[in-house]
Amino acid sequence: MGQPVAGNPTQFIMERAFNAAGLDWRYLTLEVPPENLSGALAGMRSMGFRGGNFTIPHKVAVIEHLDDLSEAARLMGAVNCVNHKDGQLIGENTDGKGFVQSLKEIVDPSGIKVAMFGAGGAARAVSVELGLSGASEIIVINRTESRGQELVDLLNNDVGIKSSLVIQDGEVEIDDDVDVVLNATSIGLGDADAQVPVVVETLSENMVVADVVFNPPQTWLLHQAAERGCTCLDGLGMLVNQAVIGFQIWTGVDPDPAVMREALEEYLEI
């Protein structure tokens, strides 16, 4: 549920996965304006929906209509996935979990130092999950001091991970001891030439460079990082893993991630 929802690939991915798993399930994409959110949640309960995803502008507003939250959703203050179980609507946030699962395929997040561009919703979700997964330090790089400091305070005080803020004013140099460089902003979404404000020469081959942007999957940042020998992680894997986790929460069945990735690539025509 969200507004707008046109162009969202989740229904296409989920229904392909339901079919592959032999489940007679449906996934609906529903445009719900803010003033109808309460009624939509009441409808979920009454009609026995097994759960659902929530996107802009409902990720925060939906919380007051739920019965409980996961630890991650509580810390983030946002919900993108709801599970309807035993008459209760339980809020979860799979945004960060999807990224961490993708990262685990390359490196163990325990003990890593991360330099992250952004302090918005995606950055908040990913950094909280990185903290819960044992990362040792997160440097938040953001243009706006107030928003960046708010996230740093959350990570230090509530998640319990060492965090500091770098105010982005021009291109930012990455420290030699950083393990993962992450763009958690929308820079590059729909524009393969949009440049993340990083000093490219400070990216080294021992770093993992990741981007939450999934379309295009080969962003400017990832292109530059690949040229410097870095290990690259695109946003497609994060999106697929979010879908995998939601599928598991609702059905109790492990889907085939390859089927989901193939569906996503088909939907995006890549």
N, C-alpha and C positions, 0 to 999 in steps of 0.2 A: 504494500500500500504506500502511496505517495502522491505527490503532485509537483511536477509532471512525472509520468512513468513511461512515456513513449520512448522507444529505443532501448529499453532495459532488456538485457539478454537473459535474465535469470529464468523466465518461464521456458524459453527454448532449451536451456541447459537442463533444467530439472525434469521436464517431460521426456527428454531423450534418455535421461538417467533412470527415470521411473520405468520406462519401457525396457531398457536393458536389464534392469533388476527383476523384471516380471511382476511389477506392482501396478495394480489398476488404480493409480492415483492421478490427480490433476493438480496443476499449479496455476493459479489465476493471477493476472496482473490487473490491479484495481486502482483506478484514479480516485483518490479520496481527498477532498479539500479539508483544510484544518477544522472548519466548523462542523464537519461530519465525522470527525475521528471517534468521538465518544460512541456514536451510534454504530460505527463500523466495528468497534471492539465488542459492543453488546451483541452485534450480529454474529461475530466469530464464536462467542460463547453459545448463543442460542442454536446456531446451525451446526455446531460440533466440528468446526474447522480444527484440524490437527495442529495448526500453527501458522506462522507467516513471517514474511520479511517486511521491515519498515524502512523507508528511505526518506529523503528530504520531502517535506519539512517536519516529519513526525518523530525523528529519533529521540528527541528529548520529551516532547509533549506526550508521547505514548506511555511514559513511565507511570503517571498518576492513575492510569487505567489498569495497571497490572497488579498481581498479587504478591510477586516476589521478584528479586533480581539475583543474577549470578554475581560473584565477587567482582569480576571484570567489569560488568555493566554498571555496578554500583560505583566503582572507582572512576569510570569514564563519564558517568552521568548521561549515558546515551545507550539506546537499544536499537539493534537492527534485526533481531531475530526473536520471535516469541514461540514458546512451546506450550501447547494446551494439554495439560496432564492432570488427571484426577480432579477436573473441574477448576483447576488453577491455571492462570496465565502467567508464565515465568519468562522474564526478560533476560536475554543474552546479547552479547555483542561479539560477532564473529569476525569483524574487520581485522582486528589485531591478530587474532588466532590464525587467520588465513595467511597473513604475512609470516608469522613465526613458523608455521608449518612449512612454508616454502623455503624459508631460511635454513631450517633444520636439514633440508636435503643437501645443503652445501656446507654448513658449519653449525656446530653446537652453540646455541646462544649463551650458554652459561659462561660467565666471565668475560664476555666481549665488551669492547668500548665502541660506542656508536656515535657518529655525527649525523644529526637529523635536521634536514631543512623543513621548517613548518611547525606550526603549533595549533592547527585547526583540528577538526574532527578526526581525520585519518591519522594525523600525528599523535593525537591523544590516545587513540585506540591502540596503535602499534607500539607506542612507548610504554604504555601500561602493561601490555602483554610481554614485551621484552623484559620489563622489570620483574614480572611474575615468573618469567622463565629463567631468571638468574643472571641477566646481563649485569656487568659491574658498573658501567657508567654510560650516561647519555648526555651528549652536548646538544642542546636545542639551539638551532640557528633560525632566527626569525626577525622580520623587519620591525614588528611592533613590540616594544618592550613589555607593555602591560600583559598582552596575551601570552607572550613567551614566558614571562616570569610566573604567570598563573600555572602554566604546565610544569615548569621547573619545581615550583612549590609542591604541587601534587605528587610529583615523582619522589622528591626528597622526603616529604612528610607523611604521605599516605601509602605510597607503594614501597618506600624504603630503598630506593636506588639513588646512588650519587648522581646528581644532575647539575648542570650549569647552563647559563644563557650567553650566547654570542649574538649581539645585535648586528643584523645584516645590513651593512651600508657599503655597497660595492661588492666585488668578488671576495669570497671567503677562502682562506687557506685551510687545508685539512692537516691536522697534526700527524706526524709519522706513526704514532702508536695507535691510531684509529684502526679498528678491524672492519667496521661496516659503515659505509656512507649511504645515506638513504634520503631520497627526495620524497617527502610525504606531503607535498603541495600539489596543486593542479597544474603547475608549470609543465607544458608539453602535451596536455590533453588536447588532442585533435590538431596538434601543431608539432611536427617532428623537428622543427628548427628552433623552437623556443628554448632558451638557454637558462639552466639553473645557475645561479650566481656563485660558481665555484672556480677557484684557480685550478684549472685542469692539470697543470704541471705538478700539483701536490697530490694527485691520485697516483698510487703505486700498485704494482702487481700483486702485492700481498693483501690488498684490500678486496672486500666484496662490495660492489656498488649496486644498489637496488633502487627501483623506481616503482611507486604505487600506481603510476599511470599505466593503463592497459591498452589504450588506443591513441596513438600507435604503440605497439609493443616495443619497437626499437626507437626510443626517445633520443634526443640530442645527448643527454647525460650518459646513457648506456653506450651510445656510439663512441663518445670520447673516451669512456672508461675502457671499452674493449680495445681501442687503439693503443692504450697504455698498458695492456696486459692484465687488467683487473678481471676478476670473476664477476659476471653480471647476472642480475636477477630481475626479470621483467615483471610487470604487474599482472600478467595473465595468470601466473601461478597462484598469486594471492587471491584473485577472483575465483578461480576454480576451487581452491581450498576452502574458501568461505562457503561455496555451494556444497562441497563435500560435508563440511561440518554441520550445516543446516539439515542436509539430507539425513545424516546420522541421528541428529537430535529428534527429528520428527518421526522417522521410520524405524530406528533401531537397526538399520541395515547399512552395511558398508557399500557405497556405490563404487563404480569403476571410474577413477579420476581421468583415465585416458578417454573415456566416452564423453565426459564433461568437457575436457579441453578441446576435443575434436568438434563438439557442438559449438563451443564458444568461438573457435576459429572460423567455423562455417558461418556463424551468425555475423561475425565481423568482416567476413570475406577476406581473410588473410591466409 
